[in-house]
Each structure stands twice: as structure tokens, then as C-alpha cells.
Amino acid sequence: MALASRLTFRIEGMDCGSCAAKIENALHRLPGIADIRISYVGQSLALALDEVATPRARVIDEIRALGFLAREGPASTRPTSAPHDHAGDCGHDHADDHDHRLDPADEPVAPRVQASGSAKRPHWWSLPKGRLVIANALSLAAAYAVGLANPAWTQAAFTVAALCGLAPVARHGLAAARSGSPFSIEILMSVAAVGAVAIGQAEEGAVVVFLFAVGELLEGVAAASARAGIRALIDLVPRTARRRNGLAIDMVPIESLAVGDLVAVYPGDRIPSDGIVVEGLSDVNEAAVTGEPMPVTKSAGAEVFAGSINANGRLDIRITRSAADNTVARIIHLVQEAQETKAPLARSIERFSRVYTPAAMAVALLVTLVPPLTFGAPWPVWIYRGLSVLLISCPCALVISTPTAIAAGLARAAGRGLLVKGGAALETLGLVQTVAFDKTGTLTSGTPRVTDIVALTTDSADLLAAAASIETSSSHPLARAIVAEAQDQGLVLENARSCVAIPGQAVAGRLARGLLTVGSPRHAAEAGPLAADLARTMADLEASGKTVVVVRVGQTIQGIIALRDEPRPDAAAGLAGLRDLGIRPVMLTGDNARTANAIGDALAIETQAELLPEHKLDAIAAFHREAPIAMVGDGINDAPALAAASVGIAMGGGTDVALETADATLLKNRIGGVAELIALSRATLANIRQNLVIALGLKATILVTALLGMTPLWMAILADTGATVLVTGNALRLSRFRFRER
């Protein structure tokens, strides 16, 4: 597909896994289409399309034929109220896009709360599905009235009611069959309703069609609730912002904000986009973005996130990200992208459902044919029982059991400041038995300070300046600490040339005095033996929990610099939370054993020290052979280890690197977030197991009672639809999952 382009669509009315499967099957049959990613939760479709082979209009027409409405462009960041015409899908969610914008003429003298722009959902009876339910109810009532007025016309009246209600269902069922989904619920419904009419059970056929329409409407309502997590994230961002234009303040849509704009944020307002505080002092509640419940004091120079609430003072903020690229927008994008990625368990269930439905239909056919042909049983009785079995052949509840729970779990995690990039990662987290942590910047604060300078051939200021001149080329926390100390002392740095980093060991560069290397004691020892008194000094410093770096010019040691990085305040509690879950925490660090053990003893964590990057990979592989392992790092220096683990978790703070690295990100840098992720994952897996029991248990019960002649047709369809609604409702409990506070 040389001319392939990436397109995205919003699919209105796609509210269950079966809906998504129909669209996916149809599109797979078209030439020039590849890499289909579809999310019924986000109502989004993304694909690679070669328009020479298949024009995009053909894609839209194919989707419309299935009963859905496709709109080109990404899934809207605000709910839409545009109507669509379909009646064979699994429900809808439409909402009026009310614009709660502030009038510039109402610019307040006193602070006021800015509206967030939450959308209002339409009433169910205004939806196409709702209108279909009403129409079916009226036709069913009319049939009953005709039967009471003239019993001779009862069969004909219910036949008309059944066929009228069935017409849109059958139309979309045939379209699905032509596009590669021959076992859709619409086809099963059509066969069952027509069969009921054929054997003189038109009344039951009409009731079944009506209950099917009601069930579809209920599924749509449940699916709309499943989207509430994403909608809550969307509603974090206000619709308008107060942009400063000199002394004047203009009320503008946030979409018009550009990088560099200056905005005024009053107490009670939500911050419209990411930025830097230019003027003002206030407490800012970032709970909705980072999950941190305590307000954070912000003053000039502080970074702020979109969607945060300004509490008690005016802030002037310089915008650093556009509305489409701010923290909330990126979180929404990551969550929606994660929902498009199927978890392994979901893929397994889909494979099972592709076998289950034909097998169940074959059982229904055998139930219909074998007793009459083999034992001379009455045909009407066994056709009726076969139709009951047929109605439980639809795998809707089964297919939806996993993705709905995964979507609810992902949204709940995002609301806590825990970003998980896909159902596979969320599923694997619940199976993890070991969590490995990097030390610097992960278990420790990542802001070490220089504590000791031991100069051997020069004075301490010159030694520090030389080391800092080389370390300016490195982003490692130790390097930044050395540079910061030199700047604090007002030292003049040299221009270093040809700087090279040796991962996990040293940084080298050329100064006027020669080739200078700043590295670990082990790296220095490889170049030559260390003097006994210097070795003792380093050992004493390391025993007190300090990290030592050796400064050399050529082969001559100029001196050593010691730094100390304290454990994070929440590290001990976060590790205790993992132990409470039966998880084994372990620290993997390239630091020397004495320093690592000092930190490890303080945190009561198992420690493996002096590991080069490749040694970390070996350690992770060894743990992985026993059970799934998660690796927690800063998302910058630990990329190989994060990638090698079953699940990589980045300490983020909302940075670009953290959001793009690893499988999960802890936006607030809380160690306790790791235990929260694992607890949520376990709750999600338990929810999935419950959903499977509900779906399969109800179907098994109806199968047995149908064979015994105890289940009427209306009960069979009600059980199938009811299972879907129950599964969705059970999954939605995850949106209220309570994290254990520490």
C-alpha cells in the first residue's frame, strides 16, 4: 500500500464489542485497508487506507450499511448530538454540545468559577433506538387491542407487529452477513422471529422483537456510562480562557490559545492549558490530573497543568502547550489509544466466540431436527425449543465481558494519575510477582547534593569546576547535582570538547588540561590501582550512604566528589503497600554496594548493586523466568530495563519522556502508585472472571431450561440482553474502585 494514509473516524452508535467486530470484519474485506484499530468505548476507528484501491467514501458507505454513522476525523473531544439512522446496532450515546462560555462583558471584578463545559445527554426517547422501542411498543399494543376486538385477527395482527419491528433488524443483519459477519445477533433474531411466526407463535415473535429493541437501548445506556471516565477527563478542561492583551483581558476559546500567550486564571477557574506561572501566588489543586489530593503552592516559575483548579489567588500563566497538546489532551489520547489495543484475554475470548456461536447454532439445529426425525416428536414443540436455543447463541455478553472491564480500569487509573498504555499492560500487572526499582530518581528523590569534595592535586573549587565542565553534557541526576553545586559557588566552567558518555560508568571530555574523566570508583579502578588511603576514604563515604565519583585527568586521579540522594518520603510506605499485596520489591542499581545497601537498609528492600545496564537486563531476565516482573524507572536512563520487563513503569511527573516511555506512567512520581496499579489490575481481572461467569452461566441455564421446554422465546432474548447489561454494569463498578490510602 504505497499510497496508504492514516485516517480516523468517529463511529456513532458503536456501543459493544459485537458492533466493533462487524465493522472490523466488513473493512477487512475491502482492498487497500490495513492496521485497523477500533474502540467501541471511544467510538473511534483508525486505519491505513490506500484510496486508489478503496476510496474513503466507500469506507463510510460500508459502515453506514451496517447501521452506524461514520464521521471522518478523530473521535470528538466533546460529545456530539448529531443524529444517525440505524436500528441494528447495540445502542447509542449522543449528547448536545452546550457551550458554557463566559461573556467577555461579564468579566468579573470578584473571582468566579468558570464552567467546565460538561455536555448534557439527550433523553432516551429522542434517540433513534428510543423511537424504535416506542414504535414497537405501540405496534404491540395495537396488536393486543385488535386481538381483544376480534380474536380471529389476533395471529395476523401480531404477525404484522413482529415483521414491522423486525424489518430494520433484518436489513442490518443481512448487511452484516454480506460483509463477513453471518452470525450476528440481528440474523439470529430474524430467524427466531420468522420461525415463531411460521409455527403460529406470532405473539411471542412480536414480544421478542420488542424486548430485543429494549435490550439494545439498555446496552446503549450502559455503554454511555462506560464512557463516563473519558468524558470526565474531557470535562477537566474549560471551554474558554482569559487571554491578556496588554492591560485588556479577552475571553477566547481555548482552541485559539497559542504557545507564548499570557492568560489570567482567577480563583475557582480551571487552568486552560499547560504553562509556566509568570506572576502570582496561589494553591493549585492538581488532583484531577496527577491524583495528588493536597493542593500545591504555585508561584512565579512553577509549572502548571491543564485542568488543575486555581484555589485562592490570581495567576498569570504563560502557555507552553496548545490545547491539543496539553497534559489532559495527551492523557485522553493515551487512554483512548490503550482502549483500542486488545488485551490478550480479550483476543482469546474473541477467538472462542467465533467458535461458540456457530457451535451453538449447530446445537439449535440439532435440537430442532433430531427429536422429530429420530423419535417422532412433534415438530412445533422442538422448532420452538430450537429457536430458544438459537437466541442464546449470540456472544455479545461474552465478547463485551473483557474490553468493558479493561476500559473502566484504564479510565479509573487515569483519574488517579496512573496512565496504562493498553489492556495488555493492565492485565499483566495483576500477574506480577516481583517489582524491580531503579534507585536514583525512583526510590530516591533524584536531587542529590554534593556533600564532600576531596582534592588531591588541586584545590576543591578547581576540581569541582573541572568535573562540572564535563558533566554539563550529561542529564544524569549526579551530573546535574555537580553542575548545580558549581553554579551555586559561582565557579567559571570551561568549554569541554568531544564529550562521551560510557553508560553506567563515566563521562569523559577534553579540557585544556587534557582528557578528563568523571566516573565510578569501579571504572577508575579498571584504569589502575587506587591508593590505600583514598580507597579507605571512599569506603567511609559510601558506608554513610553517599555516592562517590572519581575525577581523573588521563591516568592521574585529581580527587573525588561525594553526593547523597535521600529516599523519597513516600518510598517506605509505597514498598510496604507492595509487600501487603504479596509482591517482592527489589532494587537494581549501578551504584556501589555500600551506598546501595545503606539506602536498601533504610527502606528494607532487597538490593542488587554495581549493575551495568546489561547486568540489569540479566537480573530482570532471571526474575522473569520465575514469574512476570515489573520494572520501575525514571523513563530516561532505564529504557532498556523498562522494555525488558513484563511491564515497564515510568516515574513521570507529566514529562514528555515519561508519557512516551514504558507501559505505564506514574504522573505524580508516587511509589505508592505501583501498588495501586497492581491492586487495580487484580480487581480488573477478578471483574473479568465474574463477567465470564455471568455470561456463560446465564447462557448455560437458559440452554438447559430451553431443552426442557421451560424457557419461552421472550425469556431467552431477555436473558441474552440481560447478560450484556449485567456484564456492563458489573464492569462499571471498577470506575468506583477505592484505592487504599497510605
N, C-alpha and C positions, 0 to 999 in steps of 0.2 A: 504494500500500500504506500507507494511513493508519495502520493498526494494527500495522504491522510492528515486530517486536522482534528484537534481535540475540541469536542463540543459538549456543552452541558445543557440539561433541560430540567425544568420543574414539571413534575407529573402530578396533576391534580386528580385526586380520588384513589391513589395507590396507597392502600391502608393495611395491607397484610402481606405476608411472605408469598402467598399464592398469587397475589396481584403482581408482585415483582417477578415471580417466576414466569408468568405468562408473557410479560413484556420481554424478559430476557430471552425466552425461547423464540419469540417472534423475531427479535432482532438478530439472533444468531443465524437465522435462515436467510438473511439478506446479505448480498455480497458487499465486500468493502468495509465491513464493520468488525472492529476488534476491541479488546480491552474494555469490555462493558463493566461498569461499576454502578450498581443501583442500590438505593437505600429507600425502603418504603417508609421508614421512620422520618427521614429527612425529605421524603417525596422528591428525590433527586435522581438524575440519571446522567452519567458521564460516559463518553465513548470516543473511540478513534474512528473517524469516518473518511473514507475515500469517496468524495462526491462525484467522481467520474463513474464509479460503479453504482452508487446509490445516492441520489440527491437527498438533501436533508428533509425536503418536503415529503419524500416517501417514508422517512422515519416517522414524521409527525402523523401522517395518514395511517400508518400501520398501528401506531399506539392508539389513535382515535378509534380505529375499527374494533379494538378490544374493549372500548368503553371508557377510556381515560382521555384526558386533555393534556397535551404536551405543549409547554411554552419554552421557547428557546431562551437560554440564559440560565445562570445559576439559580438554585432554589432561593427564593426571595428571603431577604433578611427580615422582612416584615410579613406577617400573614396577609394573604390576598383574599378578596371577596369575589373574584371573578367566577361566574357560574360555568358549569360544564354540563354536557349532556351525555350521561352514561347511566346505565342501570344494571350492569352486571358485575360491577367491581365490589370491593369489600368495604365500602363506606367512604366518607369524605371528611374533610376539615377545611372550612372556609371561614374567613374572618374579615370583617370590614377593617380597612386600614385607616382608622381615625387618626387625624393629625392633631395632637395636643400641643400646638405650637404657641409660644407666648407672643403676644402682640408687642412690637417694639414700643408702642405708645404707652404700654403698661409697665415700662421699665421701673422697677421698684426702688423706692428710697430706702425702705427697710428690707431685710432679707426675706426671700420667699422660696418655697420649694418648687423646683422645676419638674414638670411632669415627665415621666419616662416614656410615654407613648405606647403603653400596652394596648394591644388590639382587643376588640370585642368580638366574640364568636357569634355567628348568626343563630337564630332559633332553628331547631331541628326540622320544623315543618316548612322552612323556607329552602331547605336543601333538596336537590333532585331525589335523593333517596327518601327523604321525608315525604315528598309529594307522591312518590310511588307507593309508600306504605299507606298513605291516606286514600289513594285511588284504589288499592287492593282492598282496603277495609270497606270502602263504600260499595265496591262491586260484590264483596262477600255478604255485606248486609242486605244488598238488593236481592241477591240470590236467595237468602233466607226469607226475605219478605215475599218473593214470588212463590217459594215453596209453601209458605203458610197460606197464601191466597189461593193457590191452585197446586195441590200436591203432584198432579200429573206432570207439571212443568219443572219439578224440583231438579231432576237429573240434568235437563237441558240448561237450566239457569246456572247451576254450579259448574257445568262444563264450560259455559261462556266465561264465567268468572275466572276459572282456572286458566283457560287459554289466553285470555286478555292479560292476566298478570304474568303469564309465562312468556309472552311474546318478546319483551326486551331481554329477558334472561336467556332465552334460546338463541336470540340473534347474536349476543356476545359470546355465548358458548360455542356456536358454530365458527365465529371468527377466531376464537382461541384454538379450536380444533384444526382449522386450516393453517394456523401459524405455528403449530407444533405442540399444543397442549390439549390432547384429546381427552384427558381425564379430569377436566376442570369441574368445579362444583356446579357450574351452570349446566354442563352436559348431564351430570348426574341428576340434577334437579329436573331437567327437561324430560329425561327418560322416566323418572319416577312419577312425575305429574301426568304425563301422557299415559303411562301404564295404569295409573289409578283410574283415569277416565275410561280407559279401554275395558277394565274389568268391572265397571259400574260403580266405582268409588269416587265419583267426581267431587263430592263434598269434601272428602279427605284431600283430594288433589288440590282443590282451591284453598283449603286451610294450610296445606303445606307451602304453597306458593306465598301466601300471606305471611306465614311465620318466617319463611326464608328472607323476605323483604325486611321484616322487623329485625331479624338477626343481623342482616347486613348493615342496617342503620346503627344497631348497638355496637357492632365491630368498629364502625367509623368513629363513633363517640369514644370508644376505648382507645383507638389509635390516636385520636386528637389529644387525649390525656397523656398518652405516651410521649407526645411531642412537647409536653409542657416544660421539660427540662431545658430543651433547646430554646423554647420561647422565653423562658425565664432569663437565659443568658442574653438573648437579643434585647430584652427589655431593660437590661442594665444600662444601656447607652441612651442618653437623652436624644430627642429629635433636633434640638436647636442648641446653639451656643451663643454666648455674648462675646462677639469679636470686637476688640478695641481698635479704633481707627483714630489715632491721636487721642484727644480727650473724649471723643464720642464713642458710644458703645452701640453696635448694630447687632440685632438679633438675626442670626443666619442659620440655615440648615447645616447640620454637622458635615454633610457631604461636601460642602463648599470650603471647609477648612483645609488649609494647605500647611505644609511644614514651614515653620517660621512665624506663623500667625500668633498673635498675642490675644488670649481670651481671659475674661474675668469670670471667676467662679465664686458665687455667693454661698453663704451658709445654707445648707439644705439642698444645694444643687449637686447633681452628679457631674463628675468631670467628663467632658465630651470626648477627649482623646488623650493618648499618651503625651506626656510633656515634661518640662522642667519648670519648677517654680522660679519665677523671676522676682516676685515681691509678695510679701505677706507671711503670716504665721497662722497655722490652723491645724487642728487634729483632723485626720482623714481616715474614714472607715473603709478599709480595703477588703473586708470580709467576703464580699461577693466575688472578688477576683482571685484572692490568694487563700481564702479560708481562714485568715487570721482574725479572730474576733475582736482584739483590742485595737482601738484607733491608734494611728501612727502620727506623731507630730511632724509636720512638713514646714520647712522654711526655705528661703532662697537657696537654690542649687539642688533641692531634693527632686527625685524622680517621682512622678505620679502616673497612675494607670487609669485608662478609660473605665467608666462605670463606678469608680470609687465615689463615696459621698463626702463632700466637704462639710465638716461639722460646725465650726464656730467662728470662723474668720474669713474674710475675703482673701482669695489667692489670685494673683496674676500669673498665668501659665503660658510658657512658650511651647507651641505644639511641635512635637518631634516625629509624630506619625500621622498619616492621613486616616480618615475614618475607616477606610477599607483595610488598613494595615495595623490598626491598634491592637492592644493585647486581647480585648474581648473578641474582636473580629477574628484574630488568629486562633483563639481558643475555640470559637464556634466552628471555624474551618477544620481544625484538627478533630473535634468531636464528630462532625458530620462525615469527615473522611474515614474516621475509625468505624463509624456505623456502616459504611459501605463495604468494609473489609469483613468477610465472613470468618467467624471463629471456626476452628477445626471441628468442634462438636456440632455446630450448625451445618457444616458441609456434610458431616456424617449422617445427620438426621435427614437432610435433603436427599442424599443417596438412598436412604432407607425408604423415604416417602415415595420415591419413584418406583420402588418395587411394591410397596404396601398397597397403593391404590389399584394397580392392575390386579394384584392378587385378591384384594377384597372384592373387586368387581367379578373376578372369576368365581369366587365363593358365592356371590349373589346369584350368578348364572346357574351354578350347580344346585343351589337351594331351590331355584325355580324349576329346574328340569328333572333332577334325579328322583324326587319322591313321586311325581306324577308318572314318569316314564317307567320307573322301576317297580313301584309299589301300587300304582293305580290311584294315588292320592288325588284329590280334586285340584284341578288347575288353578282356579281363582284363589284358593287359600294359599298355595305355595308361590304363585306370582306375587301376591300381596306381601308374603314374608320375604321374598327375594327383593322386592322393592324397598322394604325396610332395611335390609342388609345393605342395599345399594347406597342408601342415603348416608350411611356411616363410613363410606369408602373415601370421602374427601379428607385429605390430610391437613386441612387448614390449621387446626389446633396444634397438630404435631409440628408442622413447619414453623409456626409462629412462636413455639414454646421457647426456643433458644434466642433468636435475634431480639425479641421484645425484652427479655431479661437483660441481655447484653447492653442494649441501648439504654435501658433505665439505669443500669450500673455505671455506664460511661458518663451519662448526664449527672448522676449523683456525685461521682468522683470530681467532675469538672467544677461543680458548685462548691466543692471543698478545696479547690486549688490543687487538685491532683489530676493531671492530664494523662490519659492512657491512649496510646495510638493503636486502637484496634481491639476487636473481640478476642483475637488470639492471645494478646498480651494479658488481657483481663482474665481470661480462662487459665493461662499458665501460672499467673501469680498465686492462685489458690492451691497450686500443687507444689509450690516452692517449699523446700525443707531447710535451705541454707541461704543466708543473705550475707554477701561479702561487701565490705565497705573500704573505699579508699580512706586515707587518713586526712591529708591536708585539704582543707576546704570542704570536707564532707563530715567527718566526725569532729573535726576541729573547726574553728571559726573561719579559717582561711586567711586570717590577717595577722600573720606572725610579726613580731617586733624584734629588732636587733637588741640583744641583751649584753653581749660581750664581744670585744674586739681585741685579739691578741696579735700584736705586730712583732715580727721577728727581725726584719732587715730594714724597716722604715717606721715612720710613726703611724698611729692608728687612723688619723684623718686621711693620710695619703693612701693607706691600704683600703679604706672604705671607698674613697673616690675612685680608685682603680677598679675595684670589684663592681661598683655601681656603673661605671662606664661600659663594662662588658654586659652587665645584667639588663641594661636598657633594651636589649634586643630580645629579651625573654618575657613571656607573660606568666611564668610560674609564680605562685604566691611568695616563695622565698626571694625570688629575684625582685619582685615589686617591693618587698619589705626593705631590701638592701638599698634600692634606689630611693625609696621614701626617706630612709634614715639619712642618706647623703644630702638629700634636698633639705631636710629639717635642719641639718648642720650648716647649710649654706655652702656646701663644697662645689667647686667647679669641676665638671666632668669633661673627660677627653672624648674626642670623636673616635670611636672604635671602628675598625675595618675588618671585613672578612669574618664576621661573627658566625659561629656554627654551634648548634645545639646537639649534644650527644644525649639522646633521651634517657632519662633516669640516672644520668651520671654527671654531666658537666656542661658548661657553656664556655667556649673559647673564642678569643678575638685578638686582633693585633692592635696594640697601642704603641706609642713612641718608644716605650721601654722594652718592647718585644712582644712575643706571643704570651698572652696572659690567659690562664685557665681558672675558672671558679667551679669547683666540683665537690663531690662527696669524698669523705676520707678514704673510702674503698678505691675510688678512681685515682686518688693521689697515691695510695699505697702501691698501685699497679705500676706507677712510674718510678718508684724507688722506695726503699725503706724509710719509715718515719723515725725521727729522733725519739728516744725513750721518754724524755720529759714532755715532749709535745704530745705523744700518744697518751700519756697519763692525764694531761690537761684536757684533751678531747674526751677521754673516757669519763672524767669527772663531770664535764658539761653535759654529756649525753645521759649520764645516770640521773641527772636532775631534770630530765625531760626536754632538753634543748637539742636542736638540730645544728650540727656543725658543718660549715663549708670551708674548704681549703683553697687559699689563693696562691697560685704559682705563676712565676714568670719562667718560661722554659721548664727546667727541671728543679728550679730553686723555689722552695716554699717561702713565701713572703709573710704569711701569717694565717690566722683562722678567724672566722666570724661565727658567732653563735646566735641562734634565733630561737624563740619559743612561741608556739602556737597553742593557745588554750583550747580545751574541749568546748564544744558548743554547750550552752546552758541546758538545752533540751536533750542532749545526746544520751545521758544515762537513762532518762525516763523513756526515750524512744527505743533504746535497746531492751529495756525491761518489758516494754509492750510486745516486742518480738518474742521474748522468752515466754511470756504468758500464752502466746499462740503456739508454743512448741517449736519455734524456729531457732535455728542455731546461727547466731551472728559471729562473724569473723572479720578481722581487719587485715587487709592486704596492703602493704606499703613498701615503697622503695627506701624509706628512711632506715637509719641504722637501728639495730636490735635494741640497744639500751633506751634510745628515745621512744621507740615504738612501744616497748614494754612499759615504760613509765606512763604513757597515755593509756595503754591497754589495761594496766592495773587500776588506774583511776576510773575507768569505765567498766571494768570487769568483763572484758571481751577478749576472746582468743585472738592471738596475734601471729602473723607471719610477716617478717620484716626483711629488709635488704633485697627486695624483689625488683629485678629489672622488668620492663614491660612484657618481655616474652615469658618471664617466670610467673608473672601474674596470670597470663593465659594458661600456663601449665597447671597452676593451682586451681583455677576455675574449671578446667577440664577434668581434674581429679574429682572435684566435688560433683561435677555434672554427671559423672559416671554412676554416682550413687543415687542422685535424685535431682530434679530441677533446681537451679540456683539463680538467684537474682544478684546483680552487681549494682552497687550504688556509687556514683562518682560525680565529679563536678561538670561533666558533659564536655570538657575541653581536653584535658590531658589523659582521660581514661577511655577514649573512644574504642581502642581495640578490646579492652576488657569488657566494656559495656556491650559490644557487639557479640563477644564470645559467650556471654551468659545466656541462660534461658530467657531472662528478661533483664534489660538494661534500664536502670532508673537514674535520671539525671537530677542533680540538685540545681534548680534553675533560677529562682528569683525573677522569672519572666524574661530572661535574656533570649536573644535570637538563637544562640548556640544551644541553650537548654531546651528550647521548644523544638529544635530540629534534630537533636541528638537523642539516641536511645529510644526505648519503647514506652517509657513513662517519664513524666517530669513532675517534681515537687516544686510548685511555683513559689512557696513560701520558705523553701530551704529547711523544712521541719523534718528532723529524723523520725519523729512520730508518724509522719505521713507514710512511711514504708509499712508499718504495722497496719495503718488504716487501709492502705491499698490491699494488703493481703486479706484482712478481715472482710472487706467489701467483695473481693473476688470469691472468697469462700461462701459468702452469703449468696452471691450470684449463682455459683454452681449448685448450691442447695436449692435455690429457686428454680433452676432449670430442671433439676431432678423432680421437684414437686410438680412442675408443669407437665413433664412427661407422664408421671403417674396419673394426673388428672385427665390428660388427653387419651392415653391408651386405656386407662381404667374405665372411663365412660363409654368408650367405643366397645370394649370387651363386654361390659354389662349389657349394652343395647344389643350386641350381637347375640348373646345368649337368650335374652328375652324375646328378640325377634324370631329366633329359631323355634322358640316355644309358643309363638303366637301371642305373646303378651304385650308387644310393642306396636301401637298404631303408627302410621306414617308420620303423623304430626309430632309424635314423641321422638321419633328417630331424628327428624330435622332439628327439633328443638334441642336435643342432646348434642348434636354436632355443633350447632351455633353456640349453644351454651358453653360447650367446652372451650371454644375460641374466646368467648368473653371472659370465662373464668381464668383461663391461662393469661390473658392480657391483664386482667385485674390483679392477679397474683404477682405478675412481674412488676406492676406499678408500685407494689409495696417497697421495692428497692429505692424508689425515689424518696422514701421517708426513712431510709436506713440511718440508724443512730450510731455515730462514731463514739468510741469510748474516749472520754476526755482524760488527759493526764496533766 
